[in-house]
Amino acid sequence: MPTEPTSRPVSRWKLSLFGLVVGVGLVFMVVTGIRAREDNDSKLKEWTDDQAVPTVAVITPDAKVLSNNLDLPGRLEAYYRAPIFARVSGYLKSWSADIGAQVKAGQVIAEIEAPDLDQQLLQARADLTSQQASAALSEATLNRRKTLIASNFVSMQEIDERTADLNNKKAAVKSGEANVERLEVLAGYKKITVPFDGVVTARDTDVGALINAGGGSTPMFVISDIKKLRVYVNVPQNYVPAVKIGAKAKITVPEYPTRTFTATVEASAQAVDVSSGTTRMQLGLDNSSGELMPGGYASVKLNLDRGTVPLHIPASAVIFDQSGLRVATVGADDKVKFKSVTIARDLGRNIELGSGLSIEDRVIVAPPDGLADGDQVRIAGAKKDVKPEKVSEAQPSK
């Protein structure tokens, strides 16, 4: 029978070499896995720390003019307005002009019946007549006494006394004449006349009403010249220098919503009302057509004449807290710096600044809550965030 071949035994050194290779491979895999985990942990920590830095969007203040007009409420008033009060007491006898009536200067619109004044005038005239008669008698007596001086029938003492008496009588006559003239002037006020051409805008009396001289606080009539109107508007203090005398303004009124009227700035009060912080300004408005009514409300659009262009930022960038009105800016080192600002005008989505920022400042559009001065931030769009690989993906497959 043929003999079977015998297998050759594996030498020990080959087994040892194989075991060594396997061990080195295992050690290499373990070391590689550990290093991969450490690298991934480091990247994860770096990514986590990087995500802890808030990302913000920034803009620079806009220097273009968003609105060069100032809209303010105003009040229309007659250019000339005269409340008519009575100068004499009595009863209203008649009146001839009601509200809305067109009247002319010097026109009689009412008459007062004043019997007491009439009696005083009659008495004053009678007293004047008596005083004139006394003065005439005194003068005649003095002249007769002077003719007797040559015959020494009268003394110089008597002549002096008669002369002084005549002077007193003449002074009484002048006093009586003045009193009569005064009462005659007052009697002329029984007729109520119009001081200038205009419209009767108020009447607060009627026939038979008791009229007291001075009239108290309520006038009998109010006469207004509405051919030209005054428009009064209160301008905030910080805008007063930008509203120049002679500047034009647009006026709109509720009764004519589709029309505008042109007015001219005529005067400024040159003083600030401490209760409102505004300065009252007067505008002149032509109303020769009589369409506008005094006392009415008006919306006034003033044209501002500024020396510099104001800065604008979004309203979302403004922070108001216990530190006041502030804006968060980002410096060159990407750290937050808060700056105090003042608001000139609130334009809705945009804020017009009065002071506090320059055109080079980088303003955070919407500051996140908890942002503090000196915090590190990341500018949106400056660098893309890269999320680290997962631990399982970072390790080599076994």
C-alpha positions in Angstrom: 0.0 0.0 0.0 1.3 3.4 -0.7 2.2 5.5 2.2 0.2 8.9 2.9 2.3 12.1 2.7 2.9 13.6 6.1 2.2 17.5 6.6 5.1 19.6 7.4 5.0 21.1 10.9 4.8 25.0 11.0 7.9 26.5 12.4 7.7 28.4 15.7 9.2 31.5 14.3 6.5 31.8 11.6 3.9 31.5 14.3 5.6 34.1 16.4 5.9 36.5 13.4 2.2 36.0 12.6 1.2 36.7 16.2 3.4 39.8 16.2 1.8 41.2 13.1 -1.7 40.5 14.5 -0.8 42.2 17.7 0.7 45.3 16.0 -2.4 45.5 13.9 -4.6 45.4 16.9 -2.5 48.0 18.7 -2.6 50.2 15.6 -6.4 49.9 15.4 -6.8 50.7 19.1 -4.5 53.7 18.9 -6.1 54.9 15.7 -9.6 54.7 17.3 -8.5 56.5 20.4 -6.9 59.3 18.4 -10.0 59.5 16.2 -12.2 59.8 19.3 -10.0 62.5 20.8 -9.9 64.5 17.6 -13.6 64.3 17.2 -14.1 65.2 20.9 -11.8 68.2 20.3 -13.7 69.2 17.2 -17.1 68.8 18.9 -15.9 70.9 21.8 -14.6 73.5 19.4 -17.9 73.5 17.4 -19.9 73.7 20.6 -17.9 76.6 21.9 -18.2 78.2 18.5 -22.0 77.8 18.5 -22.1 79.4 21.9 -20.9 82.7 20.3 -24.1 84.4 19.0 -24.4 85.2 15.3 -25.7 88.7 14.6 -26.6 90.6 11.5 -25.1 94.1 11.3 -25.7 97.2 9.2 -24.2 100.7 9.0 -26.4 103.7 9.6 -28.1 105.0 6.5 -27.4 108.7 5.8 -30.0 109.2 3.1 -33.0 111.4 3.7 -36.1 109.3 4.3 -38.4 112.1 5.0 -37.6 115.8 4.7 -41.1 116.9 5.9 -42.6 117.2 9.4 -46.3 116.4 9.8 -47.9 118.2 12.7 -51.5 119.1 13.8 -52.5 122.7 13.5 -55.4 125.1 14.2 -56.9 127.6 11.8 -57.8 131.1 13.1 -59.1 134.2 11.5 -56.4 136.7 10.7 -58.4 139.4 12.4 -60.9 138.6 15.1 -62.8 141.2 17.2 -65.1 140.2 20.1 -67.7 143.0 20.4 -68.7 144.1 23.9 -71.1 146.8 25.0 -69.7 150.1 26.4 -73.1 151.2 27.9 -75.6 149.4 30.1 -79.2 149.0 29.0 -81.4 146.7 27.0 -80.9 145.4 23.5 -83.3 147.3 21.3 -82.6 145.6 18.0 -80.0 143.7 16.0 -79.6 143.2 12.2 -76.7 140.8 11.6 -76.9 137.1 12.5 -74.1 134.5 12.3 -72.6 134.1 8.8 -73.6 137.6 7.7 -71.1 139.5 5.6 -70.6 143.0 7.3 -68.8 146.1 6.4 -66.7 148.5 8.5 -68.9 151.0 10.3 -72.1 149.1 9.7 -74.6 149.2 12.6 -75.5 145.7 13.6 -77.3 146.3 16.9 -78.7 149.2 19.1 -79.0 149.4 22.8 -81.7 151.3 24.7 -80.0 153.1 27.7 -82.5 155.4 29.5 -80.2 155.9 32.4 -77.5 157.3 30.1 -80.0 159.5 28.4 -81.1 161.1 31.7 -77.4 161.6 32.7 -76.8 163.4 29.4 -79.8 165.6 29.9 -78.7 166.4 33.4 -75.2 167.2 32.3 -76.4 169.5 29.6 -78.6 171.3 32.1 -75.7 171.7 34.5 -73.6 173.0 31.7 -76.2 175.6 30.9 -76.3 176.7 34.5 -72.6 176.9 34.8 -72.4 179.0 31.6 -75.0 181.4 32.9 -73.1 181.8 36.2 -69.9 182.4 34.3 -71.5 185.0 32.1 -73.0 186.8 35.2 -69.6 186.8 37.0 -67.9 188.3 33.9 -70.5 191.0 33.6 -70.2 191.9 37.3 -66.4 192.1 37.0 -66.6 194.4 34.0 -69.0 196.7 35.9 -66.8 196.8 38.9 -63.8 197.7 36.8 -65.6 200.9 35.6 -65.9 202.1 39.2 -62.3 201.8 40.0 -61.5 205.4 38.8 -64.2 206.8 41.2 -62.7 204.7 44.0 -66.2 203.2 44.5 -64.7 199.7 44.7 -61.4 198.5 46.0 -58.7 196.4 44.2 -59.4 193.6 46.7 -63.0 193.3 45.4 -61.7 193.4 41.8 -59.3 190.5 42.5 -62.1 188.5 44.2 -64.4 189.0 41.2 -61.7 187.9 38.8 -61.0 184.7 40.8 -64.7 184.0 40.9 -64.9 184.4 37.1 -62.0 182.0 36.6 -63.7 179.4 38.8 -66.9 179.8 36.9 -65.1 179.3 33.6 -63.3 176.2 34.9 -66.7 174.8 35.9 -68.0 175.5 32.4 -65.1 173.5 30.9 -65.7 170.7 33.3 -69.3 170.6 32.4 -68.5 170.6 28.7 -66.1 167.7 29.1 -68.8 165.8 31.0 -71.3 166.4 28.3 -68.9 165.3 25.6 -68.1 162.1 27.6 -71.7 161.2 27.9 -72.4 162.1 24.2 -69.5 159.7 23.2 -71.0 157.0 25.5 -74.4 157.6 23.9 -72.8 157.0 20.5 -71.9 153.5 21.7 -75.6 152.6 22.0 -75.2 151.7 18.3 -72.9 148.6 17.9 -70.8 149.1 14.7 -68.4 146.8 12.9 -64.7 147.6 13.2 -63.7 146.0 9.8 -65.0 144.1 6.9 -65.7 140.5 7.8 -68.2 137.8 8.9 -70.3 137.5 12.0 -69.0 134.3 13.4 -70.8 134.5 16.8 -73.9 136.2 18.2 -74.8 135.8 21.9 -77.6 138.3 22.5 -81.1 139.0 21.5 -83.8 141.7 21.7 -84.6 142.6 25.3 -81.5 141.1 26.8 -80.0 143.0 29.7 -76.7 144.5 28.6 -74.0 145.4 31.1 -71.1 147.7 30.2 -68.0 145.6 29.6 -70.2 142.5 29.0 -68.3 140.1 31.2 -66.6 137.2 29.5 -69.1 136.6 26.7 -69.1 139.1 23.8 -72.3 140.2 22.1 -70.9 139.5 18.6 -67.7 138.2 17.2 -66.5 139.6 13.9 -63.8 137.7 11.9 -61.9 138.6 8.8 -61.5 135.2 7.1 -60.0 136.4 3.8 -56.7 135.4 5.3 -56.2 132.8 8.0 -53.6 132.2 10.6 -52.4 128.6 11.1 -50.9 127.9 14.5 -48.7 124.8 14.9 -46.5 123.7 17.8 -43.1 122.5 16.5 -40.9 120.3 18.7 -37.8 122.1 20.0 -35.2 120.1 18.1 -36.9 120.9 14.7 -37.3 124.7 15.3 -34.0 125.6 13.6 -34.9 123.6 10.5 -38.2 125.6 10.0 -37.3 128.9 8.4 -39.4 132.0 8.2 -40.8 132.2 4.7 -40.8 128.5 4.2 -43.8 126.9 2.5 -46.1 124.3 4.0 -48.9 122.1 2.8 -52.2 122.3 4.6 -54.9 119.6 4.5 -58.3 119.8 6.2 -60.9 117.1 6.9 -63.6 118.7 4.8 -61.4 118.7 1.7 -59.5 115.4 2.0 -58.3 115.4 -1.7 -57.1 119.0 -1.7 -54.0 120.8 -0.3 -53.5 124.5 0.4 -50.2 126.4 0.5 -49.3 128.4 3.6 -46.2 130.4 4.5 -44.3 130.5 7.8 -44.7 134.1 9.1 -43.6 134.2 12.7 -42.2 132.1 15.5 -42.8 132.6 19.2 -39.0 132.3 19.8 -39.7 130.6 23.1 -40.3 127.0 24.2 -43.4 126.0 26.2 -42.1 124.2 29.2 -45.2 122.0 29.5 -44.9 120.6 26.0 -41.3 121.3 24.8 -42.6 122.9 21.6 -42.4 126.4 20.0 -45.5 127.9 18.6 -45.3 129.1 15.0 -47.7 131.1 12.9 -48.4 130.5 9.2 -50.3 132.7 6.8 -52.9 131.1 4.6 -54.9 132.8 1.8 -58.6 132.2 2.1 -60.0 134.7 -0.4 -62.5 132.1 -1.6 -63.8 131.6 1.9 -63.6 127.8 1.7 -61.8 127.3 5.0 -63.3 128.0 8.4 -61.5 129.6 11.4 -61.3 127.4 14.4 -60.9 124.2 12.3 -58.3 121.4 12.6 -55.6 121.2 9.9 -52.8 118.9 9.2 -49.6 120.8 8.5 -46.7 119.4 6.5 -43.6 121.6 7.1 -40.5 121.5 4.8 -37.4 121.1 6.9 -34.2 122.9 5.9 -31.4 121.0 7.5 -27.6 121.6 7.3 -26.7 117.9 7.6 -28.3 114.6 6.5 -29.6 112.6 9.5 -28.7 109.0 10.2 -31.3 106.2 10.1 -31.3 102.7 11.6 -34.0 100.0 11.9 -36.3 100.4 14.8 -35.4 96.8 15.9 -31.9 98.0 16.6 -32.9 100.3 19.4 -32.7 99.0 23.0 -34.5 100.7 25.9 -33.7 99.4 29.4 -32.6 100.7 32.8 -29.5 102.2 31.1 -31.6 104.3 28.8 -31.8 104.4 25.0 -28.9 102.5 23.5 -27.8 100.7 20.3 -25.5 97.6 20.2 -22.5 98.0 17.9 -19.7 95.6 16.9 -16.1 96.8 17.1 -13.2 95.8 14.9 -12.5 92.9 17.3 -16.0 91.5 16.9 -17.0 92.5 20.4 -20.2 94.2 21.4 -20.1 97.9 22.4 -23.3 99.7 23.5 -23.7 103.3 22.6 -26.3 105.8 24.0 -28.3 107.5 21.3 -31.1 110.1 21.0 -34.1 109.8 18.7 -35.0 112.7 16.5 -38.0 111.1 14.8 -39.8 107.8 14.9 -40.6 106.9 11.3 -42.1 103.5 12.0 -39.7 100.8 10.7 -36.9 103.3 10.8 -35.6 105.6 13.5 -34.0 109.0 12.7 -31.2 109.6 15.2 -30.3 112.9 16.7 -26.9 111.8 18.1 -24.8 108.9 19.3 -23.7 107.1 16.2 -21.4 107.7 13.2 -21.8 106.4 9.7 -18.9 103.9 10.2 -20.5 102.1 13.2 -21.6 98.5 12.7 -25.1 98.3 14.3 -26.6 95.0 15.3 -30.0 94.8 13.6 -31.8 92.7 16.2 -29.7 92.3 19.4 -30.4 89.0 21.2 -31.5 88.9 24.8 -28.7 88.8 27.4 -26.2 90.5 25.2 -23.7 92.4 27.3 -21.0 95.0 26.7 -17.8 93.2 25.6 -19.4 89.9 24.5 -17.9 88.2 21.5 -20.2 87.8 18.5 -20.0 86.4 15.0 -21.0 88.5 12.0 -23.6 86.6 9.9 -22.2 85.8 6.5 -18.6 86.4 7.5 -17.8 82.6 8.0 -19.9 79.5 7.5 -20.3 77.1 10.4 -19.0 73.5 9.8 -20.5 70.9 12.0 -18.0 68.1 13.0 -18.5 64.5 11.9 -20.1 62.0 14.1 -17.9 59.8 16.3 -18.8 56.7 14.4 -18.0 58.4 11.1 -14.6 59.6 12.3 -13.4 56.2 13.3 -12.0 53.9 10.7 -14.0 50.8 10.0 -12.5 47.7 11.5 
